Amino acid sequence: MIKNIVKKSLVLALLAGIGFSAVAQERVYLIDQRDVVASEPKAAPGAAAGAAAGVKPSGEKITVAADALFDFNKAVLRPAGKAKLDELVSKAKAIKLEVILAVGHTDRIGGDAYNQKLSEKRAAAVKEYLVAKGIEANRVYTEGKGEKQPVTGDKCKGNAKTKALIDCLQPDRRVDIEVIGTK
């Protein structure tokens, strides 16, 4: 929870440091191995008053399923994952980029320490690719959350490493990438 507060404070500090207030929008995309995309715009709290400033801060959060980026239990980018990141790079180059936050996640299969390392390696692989595509390294921040923030909740039963459990836990294996900048 402390890290979430710090992250939100960082975003607010970045927005406040720009020297204006404007309407910020966050778009959340969920991309899974079927390439199904759902978009849900949200207005940033407390930012509705300054739309007249002309420049709009933009935050875009994209959740990419790790199975689209990586093979199960791996941190090496797949060709399909590179294509998704290429789309992200073109969007990032269309704005005045402030920062990109890449947060890796895993499912609960495996030990805590192993999953933490795997999530960090996945986030680092995303950063390395983005930097190779021309994004400044000092603009990309990475973090690994391990298995601490599952999206499946208690939907997936059992602890045995079966194909059914691996398939059920797929949404937990993901990388959240947040692009923040101005248009």
Backbone as numpy.savetxt, mean C-alpha at the origin, in Angstrom:
# Nx Ny Nz CAx CAy CAz Cx Cy Cz
-1.04 0.49 16.79 -1.85 1.68 16.79 -0.98 2.93 16.79
0.12 2.90 17.53 1.02 4.05 17.59 1.56 4.34 16.19
1.95 3.27 15.45 2.48 3.48 14.11 1.43 4.09 13.20
0.16 3.67 13.34 -0.91 4.26 12.53 -1.05 5.74 12.83
-0.97 6.11 14.11 -1.07 7.52 14.49 0.11 8.29 13.91
1.31 7.71 13.99 2.50 8.36 13.46 2.37 8.52 11.94
1.88 7.48 11.26 1.72 7.53 9.81 0.72 8.62 9.43
-0.42 8.66 10.13 -1.42 9.68 9.84 -0.88 11.06 10.17
-0.08 11.16 11.22 0.53 12.44 11.56 1.51 12.87 10.47
2.25 11.90 9.91 3.17 12.20 8.83 2.42 12.75 7.63
1.32 12.10 7.27 0.52 12.57 6.14 -0.01 13.96 6.42
-0.55 14.18 7.63 -1.07 15.49 7.98 0.04 16.53 8.00
1.22 16.16 8.51 2.34 17.09 8.55 2.78 17.45 7.14
2.79 16.46 6.25 3.15 16.74 4.87 2.16 17.69 4.23
0.86 17.42 4.45 -0.16 18.30 3.89 -0.09 19.69 4.49
0.11 19.78 5.80 0.20 21.08 6.46 1.45 21.82 6.02
2.52 21.11 5.79 3.78 21.73 5.40 3.76 22.32 4.00
2.80 21.95 3.20 2.71 22.48 1.85 2.25 23.94 1.89
1.56 24.36 2.92 1.21 25.76 3.10 -0.17 26.13 2.60
-1.04 25.19 2.43 -2.40 25.50 2.04 -3.31 24.39 2.53
-4.59 24.68 2.50 -5.54 23.62 2.81 -6.42 23.43 1.59
-6.73 22.21 1.29 -7.56 21.91 0.12 -8.24 20.59 0.36
-9.08 20.21 -0.56 -9.78 18.95 -0.44 -8.85 17.83 -0.89
-8.66 16.86 -0.04 -7.84 15.69 -0.40 -8.78 14.53 -0.59
-8.48 13.71 -1.57 -9.27 12.52 -1.78 -8.36 11.32 -1.67
-8.92 10.27 -1.12 -8.20 9.01 -1.04 -8.99 8.01 -1.84
-8.31 7.36 -2.77 -8.96 6.32 -3.55 -8.38 5.00 -3.09
-9.24 4.06 -2.77 -8.78 2.77 -2.32 -9.09 1.75 -3.42
-8.05 1.08 -3.88 -8.21 0.06 -4.89 -7.81 -1.27 -4.30
-8.58 -2.28 -4.56 -8.22 -3.63 -4.16 -8.02 -4.42 -5.44
-6.81 -4.86 -5.66 -6.50 -5.60 -6.87 -6.07 -6.99 -6.44
-6.81 -8.01 -6.87 -6.43 -9.36 -6.49 -5.95 -10.11 -7.74
-5.71 -11.41 -7.59 -5.14 -12.16 -8.69 -6.06 -12.23 -9.89
-7.34 -11.92 -9.75 -8.26 -11.89 -10.89 -8.27 -10.51 -11.52
-7.47 -9.57 -11.01 -7.42 -8.19 -11.48 -8.77 -7.50 -11.36
-9.49 -7.82 -10.29 -10.75 -7.15 -10.00 -10.41 -5.87 -9.25
-10.91 -4.76 -9.70 -10.59 -3.48 -9.08 -11.86 -2.84 -8.55
-11.84 -2.46 -7.29 -12.95 -1.73 -6.69 -12.41 -0.39 -6.23
-13.12 0.67 -6.53 -12.67 2.01 -6.16 -13.72 2.66 -5.29
-13.26 3.33 -4.23 -14.17 3.96 -3.30 -13.58 5.29 -2.84
-13.96 6.43 -3.46 -13.40 7.72 -3.03 -13.89 8.12 -1.67
-13.01 8.75 -0.91 -13.35 9.23 0.43 -12.78 10.63 0.58
-13.54 11.54 1.14 -13.03 12.88 1.41 -12.24 12.86 2.70
-11.15 13.59 2.73 -10.33 13.65 3.94 -11.07 14.47 5.00
-11.05 14.04 6.25 -11.75 14.77 7.29 -11.14 16.14 7.53
-12.00 17.14 7.68 -11.56 18.48 8.04 -10.91 19.26 6.92
-10.93 18.76 5.68 -10.23 19.45 4.61 -11.19 20.12 3.62
-12.47 20.16 3.88 -13.43 20.65 2.91 -13.42 22.16 2.76
-12.87 22.91 3.70 -12.98 24.36 3.69 -12.11 25.05 2.66
-10.97 24.48 2.26 -10.04 25.24 1.46 -9.97 24.87 0.00
-11.02 24.43 -0.63 -10.98 24.01 -2.02 -10.63 25.15 -2.96
-10.78 26.40 -2.54 -10.52 27.54 -3.40 -9.03 27.78 -3.63
-8.16 27.10 -2.95 -6.72 27.32 -3.08 -6.20 26.94 -4.46
-6.90 26.07 -5.19 -6.51 25.73 -6.55 -5.68 24.47 -6.65
-4.72 24.24 -5.79 -3.88 23.06 -5.82 -4.47 22.05 -4.86
-4.65 20.84 -5.36 -5.28 19.82 -4.52 -4.28 18.75 -4.12
-4.08 18.56 -2.80 -3.27 17.43 -2.39 -4.01 16.15 -2.76
-3.29 15.16 -3.15 -3.92 13.93 -3.58 -3.26 12.77 -2.86
-4.09 11.94 -2.26 -3.59 10.72 -1.66 -4.29 9.57 -2.34
-3.53 8.61 -2.80 -4.12 7.47 -3.45 -3.53 6.22 -2.82
-4.40 5.40 -2.27 -3.94 4.18 -1.62 -4.36 3.00 -2.48
-3.38 2.20 -2.84 -3.62 1.05 -3.69 -3.20 -0.19 -2.93
-4.11 -1.13 -2.81 -3.77 -2.39 -2.17 -3.60 -3.43 -3.26
-2.41 -3.95 -3.37 -2.12 -4.94 -4.39 -1.93 -6.28 -3.70
-2.71 -7.26 -4.11 -2.58 -8.59 -3.52 -1.18 -9.11 -3.76
-0.58 -9.66 -2.73 0.80 -10.15 -2.86 0.90 -11.26 -3.90
-0.18 -12.01 -4.11 -0.14 -13.06 -5.12 0.00 -12.48 -6.52
-0.43 -11.22 -6.72 -0.23 -10.56 -8.02 1.22 -10.09 -8.15
1.86 -9.77 -7.02 3.23 -9.29 -7.04 4.25 -10.41 -6.85
3.95 -11.36 -5.98 4.92 -12.36 -5.55 4.31 -13.76 -5.59
5.17 -14.76 -5.72 4.73 -16.14 -5.52 4.53 -16.36 -4.03
3.74 -17.39 -3.66 3.49 -17.70 -2.26 4.81 -17.91 -1.55
4.97 -17.24 -0.41 6.14 -17.39 0.45 7.42 -16.83 -0.19
7.31 -15.91 -1.15 8.46 -15.34 -1.84 8.40 -13.81 -1.79
9.55 -13.16 -2.09 9.62 -11.71 -2.13 10.26 -11.22 -3.43
10.21 -12.05 -4.49 10.73 -11.68 -5.80 9.53 -11.30 -6.68
9.57 -10.11 -7.28 8.45 -9.62 -8.07 8.18 -10.50 -9.30
6.90 -10.77 -9.54 6.48 -11.50 -10.72 6.24 -10.50 -11.86
6.24 -10.95 -13.12 5.97 -10.05 -14.24 4.62 -9.32 -14.12
3.58 -10.02 -13.66 2.27 -9.37 -13.50 2.34 -8.28 -12.43
3.12 -8.51 -11.39 3.30 -7.51 -10.35 4.04 -6.30 -10.86
5.03 -6.53 -11.71 5.78 -5.41 -12.30 4.87 -4.55 -13.15
3.93 -5.18 -13.87 2.99 -4.42 -14.70 2.11 -3.53 -13.82
1.66 -4.04 -12.68 0.85 -3.24 -11.75 1.65 -2.06 -11.23
2.92 -2.31 -10.91 3.76 -1.23 -10.39 4.10 -0.21 -11.48
4.18 -0.66 -12.74 4.40 0.29 -13.84 3.23 1.28 -13.93
2.00 0.78 -13.74 0.83 1.66 -13.72 0.96 2.68 -12.59
1.40 2.22 -11.44 1.57 3.09 -10.29 2.62 4.17 -10.57
3.72 3.79 -11.21 4.78 4.74 -11.53 4.25 5.83 -12.46
3.46 5.45 -13.46 2.94 6.46 -14.38 2.00 7.42 -13.66
1.21 6.93 -12.71 0.35 7.80 -11.92 1.18 8.73 -11.03
2.23 8.19 -10.45 3.08 8.99 -9.56 3.81 10.08 -10.33
4.18 9.80 -11.56 4.89 10.80 -12.36 3.96 11.89 -12.88
2.63 11.65 -12.80 1.65 12.63 -13.26 1.35 13.68 -12.19
1.87 13.50 -10.99 1.65 14.46 -9.91 2.99 14.94 -9.37
2.94 15.98 -8.55 4.14 16.42 -7.84 4.25 15.52 -6.60
5.06 14.50 -6.71 5.13 13.45 -5.70 5.75 13.96 -4.40
5.07 13.69 -3.30 5.62 13.98 -1.98 6.25 12.71 -1.40
5.46 11.64 -1.32 5.96 10.42 -0.69 5.14 9.21 -1.16
5.78 8.05 -1.17 5.10 6.78 -1.41 5.37 5.91 -0.19
4.31 5.36 0.38 4.43 4.45 1.52 4.07 3.05 1.03
4.98 2.09 1.18 4.73 0.71 0.80 4.76 -0.15 2.07
3.63 -0.79 2.38 3.51 -1.58 3.60 3.19 -3.03 3.22
4.10 -3.94 3.56 3.91 -5.35 3.26 3.17 -6.06 4.38
2.35 -7.05 3.99 1.57 -7.85 4.94 1.69 -9.33 4.55
1.51 -10.19 5.53 1.49 -11.64 5.28 0.25 -12.24 5.92
0.04 -13.53 5.64 -1.03 -14.24 6.34 -0.45 -14.80 7.64
-1.24 -15.57 8.36 -0.80 -16.06 9.67 0.00 -17.36 9.59
0.13 -17.94 8.41 0.89 -19.18 8.26 2.37 -18.87 8.45
3.02 -19.59 9.35 4.43 -19.36 9.63 4.59 -18.62 10.95
5.82 -18.49 11.40 6.10 -17.83 12.68 6.04 -16.32 12.56
5.86 -15.66 13.68 5.76 -14.20 13.71 7.01 -13.53 13.13
8.17 -13.96 13.58 9.42 -13.35 13.14 9.63 -13.56 11.64
9.33 -14.78 11.17 9.48 -15.07 9.74 8.54 -14.20 8.90
7.29 -14.10 9.32 6.32 -13.30 8.59 6.68 -11.81 8.60
7.23 -11.34 9.70 7.65 -9.94 9.78 8.74 -9.66 8.75
9.75 -10.55 8.70 10.84 -10.40 7.74 10.33 -10.48 6.29
9.42 -11.43 6.03 8.87 -11.59 4.68 8.12 -10.33 4.25
7.33 -9.76 5.16 6.58 -8.54 4.80 7.53 -7.38 4.54
8.62 -7.28 5.30 9.62 -6.23 5.07 10.33 -6.43 3.74
10.66 -7.69 3.40 11.32 -7.98 2.14 10.41 -7.65 0.95
9.12 -7.94 1.09 8.18 -7.62 0.02 8.08 -6.12 -0.20
7.98 -5.35 0.89 7.91 -3.89 0.77 9.21 -3.36 0.15
10.35 -3.92 0.55 11.64 -3.49 0.01 11.76 -3.82 -1.48
11.22 -4.96 -1.91 11.24 -5.32 -3.33 10.42 -4.33 -4.15
9.29 -3.89 -3.61 8.47 -2.89 -4.29 9.25 -1.58 -4.40
9.89 -1.16 -3.32 10.67 0.08 -3.34 11.79 -0.01 -4.38
12.51 -1.11 -4.37 13.63 -1.29 -5.30 13.14 -1.16 -6.75
11.99 -1.74 -7.05 11.45 -1.67 -8.40 11.04 -0.24 -8.75
10.36 0.44 -7.82 9.93 1.82 -8.07 11.13 2.73 -8.31
12.19 2.54 -7.54 13.40 3.35 -7.70 14.04 3.06 -9.06
14.06 1.80 -9.46 14.62 1.43 -10.77 13.83 2.07 -11.91
12.57 2.38 -11.67 11.70 2.99 -12.69 11.72 4.52 -12.62
12.59 5.09 -11.79 12.76 6.53 -11.80 12.18 7.29 -10.62
11.57 6.62 -9.66 11.07 7.29 -8.46 12.27 7.50 -7.53
12.39 8.70 -6.96 13.51 8.99 -6.07 13.44 8.11 -4.82
14.56 7.50 -4.45 14.60 6.58 -3.31 14.18 7.26 -2.01
14.51 8.55 -1.85 14.16 9.23 -0.60 12.68 9.58 -0.53
11.91 9.27 -1.57 10.46 9.51 -1.58 9.67 8.24 -1.24
10.35 7.10 -1.16 9.67 5.82 -0.94 10.03 5.28 0.45
9.02 5.10 1.27 9.21 4.56 2.61 8.56 3.19 2.69
9.24 2.26 3.36 8.72 0.90 3.45 8.52 0.50 4.90
7.61 -0.43 5.07 7.34 -0.95 6.40 6.74 -2.35 6.23
7.05 -3.22 7.16 6.46 -4.55 7.18 5.58 -4.71 8.40
4.39 -5.20 8.19 3.46 -5.42 9.30 3.33 -6.89 9.67
3.97 -7.77 8.90 3.86 -9.19 9.18 2.42 -9.65 9.07
2.00 -10.40 10.08 0.63 -10.95 10.09 -0.29 -10.15 11.01
0.14 -8.96 11.44 -0.58 -8.19 12.46 -1.88 -7.55 12.01
-2.08 -7.35 10.71 -3.27 -6.65 10.23 -4.00 -7.47 9.17
-4.55 -8.62 9.56 -5.26 -9.44 8.57 -6.58 -8.79 8.17
-6.98 -9.00 6.94 -8.27 -8.49 6.49 -9.33 -9.59 6.49
-8.91 -10.83 6.66 -9.86 -11.95 6.66 -10.52 -12.15 8.02
-9.98 -11.56 9.08 -10.56 -11.74 10.41 -10.54 -13.19 10.83
-11.68 -13.68 11.34 -11.76 -15.08 11.77 -12.51 -15.93 10.75
-12.56 -15.48 9.51 -13.27 -16.18 8.44 -12.61 -17.51 8.08
-11.29 -17.58 8.17 -10.54 -18.76 7.76 -10.23 -19.61 9.00
-10.76 -20.80 9.03 -10.60 -21.69 10.18 -9.45 -22.65 9.98
-8.85 -23.03 11.10 -7.81 -24.04 11.09 -6.41 -23.44 11.11
-5.44 -24.30 11.43 -4.04 -23.88 11.46 -3.17 -24.75 10.58
-3.71 -25.88 10.10 -2.93 -26.76 9.23 -2.72 -26.07 7.89
-1.51 -26.20 7.34 -1.15 -25.54 6.09 -1.73 -26.32 4.91
-3.03 -26.18 4.72 -3.72 -26.85 3.62 -3.94 -25.87 2.48
-4.20 -26.39 1.29 -4.47 -25.53 0.14 -5.70 -24.67 0.39
-6.71 -25.23 1.04 -7.93 -24.47 1.33 -7.63 -23.28 2.25
-6.80 -23.49 3.28 -6.46 -22.40 4.19 -5.60 -21.35 3.47
-4.64 -21.80 2.68 -3.78 -20.87 1.93 -4.64 -20.01 1.01
-5.59 -20.63 0.31 -6.49 -19.88 -0.58 -7.37 -18.91 0.20
-7.88 -19.35 1.34 -8.75 -18.51 2.16 -8.01 -17.27 2.68
-6.75 -17.46 3.05 -5.96 -16.36 3.63 -5.32 -15.45 2.58
-5.57 -15.69 1.30 -4.94 -14.91 0.23 -5.11 -13.40 0.42
-6.28 -12.88 0.81 -6.40 -11.42 0.96 -5.46 -10.82 2.01
-4.99 -11.62 2.95 -4.06 -11.12 3.97 -2.66 -10.89 3.39
-2.32 -11.59 2.32 -1.00 -11.46 1.69 -1.09 -10.33 0.68
-0.64 -9.15 1.10 -0.83 -7.98 0.25 0.25 -6.95 0.52
0.31 -5.95 -0.34 1.17 -4.79 -0.16 0.28 -3.56 -0.34
0.19 -2.72 0.67 -0.53 -1.45 0.58 0.46 -0.40 0.13
0.12 0.30 -0.95 1.00 1.34 -1.48 0.20 2.63 -1.52
0.67 3.62 -0.80 0.00 4.91 -0.75 0.87 5.96 -1.42
0.30 6.64 -2.41 1.00 7.67 -3.17 0.41 9.02 -2.72
1.26 9.91 -2.24 0.79 11.22 -1.77 1.56 12.31 -2.51
0.81 13.25 -3.06 1.41 14.35 -3.78 0.37 15.37 -4.16
0.74 16.34 -4.98 -0.20 17.36 -5.44 -0.30 17.29 -6.95
-1.48 17.66 -7.45 -1.70 17.64 -8.91 -1.31 18.95 -9.50
